[in-house]
């Protein structure tokens, strides 16, 4: 049993529909990947019903018939009460640096090696991201990326809003929005990104998810995940260079400590 505490999700879940080339649907491959996760004692974050409430889990095994996956439970009774009522657990994490995500449907209590575990349906699909450009980099304050949302008021007049960039990849971006923002998941807006060594470039954004975040001092803000819509090749290249540069500088600082 994994020792956990309830937590609010900070890392957004990936949208499988936006990443068709990274979907695994072959049952044999899915079973092989799940067994690799189990063998390496790889820890996962399980999002209850795909929402913000999470707990730490692990793949323990597959059932003998290979049609179910066995997951570890949480020691938190309130978490487990929510799990018992859940339709699914969306599990995500990294295996040897590769992002994986899958939905484990119909979780139920199940005895495993003398302990209580969770049995879920074998995932019909898993996401496995291998390309470096899908790596989502937390944007450091020392090397910020600028983002201006090109919104319009009720009369159709442009009202650009400067927002803080929390994380960035060549496929998506995480933004910190002010409380009261009226944007909704699925909505498409225009934006202007300012990347070091590139300057300003416009790109369309599609909101994928939105989470409320409590700040110090009692205030709240909104954390939103956006998909970049058909980003220009030079923007993708600039993002990749930026990620490589920031990661290299981070490793150099760690080496000097």
GUBA-952464 format. One record per residue (C-alpha): residue in three letters; y, z, x. Coordinates in steps of 0.02 Angstrom, whole numbers, plus 32768, in hexadecimal, padded with zeros to 4 digits. Example, Ala and Ser with C-alpha at 12.3 -4.5 7.8 and 13.67 -1.06 7.14 Angstrom:
BEGIN
ALA7F1F81868267 SER7FCB816582AC 
//
This chain:
BEGIN
UNK800080008000 UNK80A97FCE8045 UNK81308054804E UNK81CB800E7FFA UNK8269803C7FA1 UNK82B87FD77F15 UNK833B7F617F56 UNK83B17EDE7F17 UNK838B7E327F5C UNK84087DF07FD9 UNK83AE7D538015 UNK83AE7CCF7F8E UNK830E7C7E7F54 UNK82F57BC77F76 UNK82F67B497EE8 UNK82507AE97EF2 UNK82977A577E8E UNK831A7A3D7F15 UNK82967A397F9F UNK820B79C47F61 UNK81DB798C8011 UNK81B07A408041 UNK813C7A647FAF UNK80837A827FCE UNK80167A637F35 UNK7F6A7A477F81 UNK7EFF7ADF7F57 UNK7EA37AD87FFE UNK7F487ADB805E UNK7F8C7B677FF0 UNK7EF27BD38010 UNK7EFB7BB080CB UNK7FB37BE180D3 UNK7F977C80806E UNK7F067CB380DF UNK7F757C968178 UNK7FF97D07812A UNK7F737D8C810B UNK7F267D7F81B9 UNK7FCF7D96820E UNK7FFF7E2A819D UNK809B7DCB816E UNK81137E318103 UNK81607DE18069 UNK81ED7E0B7FF3 UNK81B07E047F3F UNK82367DDE7EBC UNK81FE7E247E14 UNK82057D947D97 UNK826C7D367E18 UNK82FE7DAF7E00 UNK83647E227E71 UNK82EB7EB67E6B UNK82757EAC7F00 UNK81F37F097F65 UNK81987EEA8008 UNK80E67EAA7FF8 UNK80607E4D805A UNK7FD27DD58036 UNK7F337E3C8049 UNK7EB07DB9801F UNK7E767D367FA4 UNK7DF27D597F20 UNK7D427D1A7F3F UNK7D5A7C847ECE UNK7DFE7C597F24 UNK7E5A7C507E7E UNK7EC37CEE7E95 UNK7F2C7D3C7F1E UNK7F297DF87F3F UNK7FD07E487F69 UNK7FFF7EF67FA5 UNK80557F6E7F2E UNK80EF7FDB7F3C UNK80EB80997F46 UNK818080A07ED2 UNK813F80C57E22 UNK81D9807D7DCD UNK81C37FDA7E2D UNK810C7FD27DFA UNK81397FF07D44 UNK81A87F557D4D UNK811F7EF37DA5 UNK80A37F1E7D1B UNK81197ECF7C9C UNK81447E397D08 UNK81097D887CEB UNK81157D5A7DA2 UNK81447D907E52 UNK81A47D127EBB UNK81767D3A7F6F UNK81D97CFE8005 UNK81E57D1D80C0 UNK81C77CCD816A UNK81237CA581C0 UNK813D7C85827A UNK81F17C588254 UNK81C27BE281C5 UNK82087C0C8119 UNK81847C178090 UNK81957C3A7FD6 UNK811D7C3D7F44 UNK810C7C7D7E92 UNK807C7CF57E71 UNK80657CF57DB4 UNK80147D747D3F UNK80107E0C7DB5 UNK7F957E947D84 UNK7F477F2D7DD3 UNK7EAB7F097E3A UNK7E3F7F787EAC UNK7E367F3D7F61 UNK7DE07F987FF1 UNK7DEB803D7F93 UNK7EA4802C7F6A UNK7F077FEA7ED8 UNK7F4C7F3B7EF5 UNK7F927EAC7E8E UNK7F317E127E5B UNK7F997D787E30 UNK7F707CC57E06 UNK7F5F7C527E9C UNK80087BFB7EB0 UNK800C7B4A7E6F UNK808F7B207EF1 UNK80D57B6B7F91 UNK81727B417FF2 UNK81667B3580AE UNK82027B04810E UNK81E67AC381BC UNK82867A6781E9 UNK83047AC88250 UNK83927A8D81E3 UNK834F7AF38151 UNK836D7B9281B5 UNK83F47BF5815C UNK846C7C4581D8 UNK84D27CE081AD UNK85827CA981DA UNK85D17D208259 UNK86857D598244 UNK86A37D2782F9 UNK867F7C7082D1 UNK86A67C588219 UNK868A7BC081AC UNK87127B9B812D UNK86F27B6C8078 UNK876E7B3C7FF2 UNK87307B237F40 UNK878F7A947EF0 UNK87987AD67E3E UNK88057AA27DAC UNK88647B0A7D2D UNK885D7AF37C70 UNK88DD7A667C7C UNK88797A0A7CFF UNK88EE7A377D8D UNK889F7A597E37 UNK88917B127E64 UNK883B7B1F7F0E UNK87F17BC97F36 UNK87C77C047FE6 UNK87227C647FED UNK86BE7CB78076 UNK86217C6180B8 UNK85917CDC80CC UNK85087C69810A UNK84EC7BB1812A UNK84647B2E8141 UNK84637A71813C UNK84287A7A8088 UNK84857B0D803E UNK850C7B90804E UNK85247C448017 UNK85D17C777FDA UNK86277D1A7FAC UNK86857D057F08 UNK86FE7D797EB2 UNK86C87DDE7E1B UNK86F77D7F7D7D UNK86C77CD57DC2 UNK86967C637D31 UNK86217BF07D92 UNK856D7BEA7D55 UNK84C57BB67DA2 UNK84AD7AFB7D91 UNK85677AD67D95 UNK85A57A527E10 UNK864C7A637E68 UNK86A77A0F7EF7 UNK86CE7A6E7F96 UNK871B7A5A8041 UNK86BC7AA280D4 UNK870B7AC0817D UNK86897AC08207 UNK86B77AE682BD UNK86BD7A448324 UNK86C479DB8285 UNK87587A10821F UNK87657A048162 UNK86EE799980FD UNK86D079928041 UNK862379AB7FF6 UNK85DE79CB7F48 UNK858D7A737F23 UNK850E7A9F7E9C UNK84FE7B587E75 UNK84497B917E7F UNK84567C4C7E64 UNK84D17CDA7E50 UNK84BD7D947E79 UNK85347E267E60 UNK85547E887EFF UNK85997F3A7F0A UNK861B7F537F92 UNK865C7FEC7FEC UNK86E080467F88 UNK868E80217EE1 UNK86C77F6D7ECB UNK86507EDF7EA4 UNK86467E297ED7 UNK85D27D987EB7 UNK855D7D487F34 UNK85357C937F07 UNK84BD7C167F52 UNK84EA7B5D7F4D UNK848D7ABD7F77 UNK84ED7A3B7FDB UNK84EB79997F75 UNK84C679017FE3 UNK85247944807B UNK856878C080F1 UNK84FF78A7818F UNK858F78E081FC UNK859B79828197 UNK84E079A281AC UNK84EE79818267 UNK858479F58276 UNK85287A80821A UNK84917A6C828B UNK84FF7A748326 UNK85597B0D82E1 UNK84B57B6782BE UNK84727B3E836B UNK85147B7983BE UNK851C7C1E835E UNK84637C42837C UNK84747C1D8435 UNK85097C918445 UNK84AC7D1983E6 UNK84157D0C845B UNK84877D1484F3 UNK84D87DB484B2 UNK842E7E028493 UNK83F67DD58543 UNK84907E27858F UNK84727ECD8537 
//
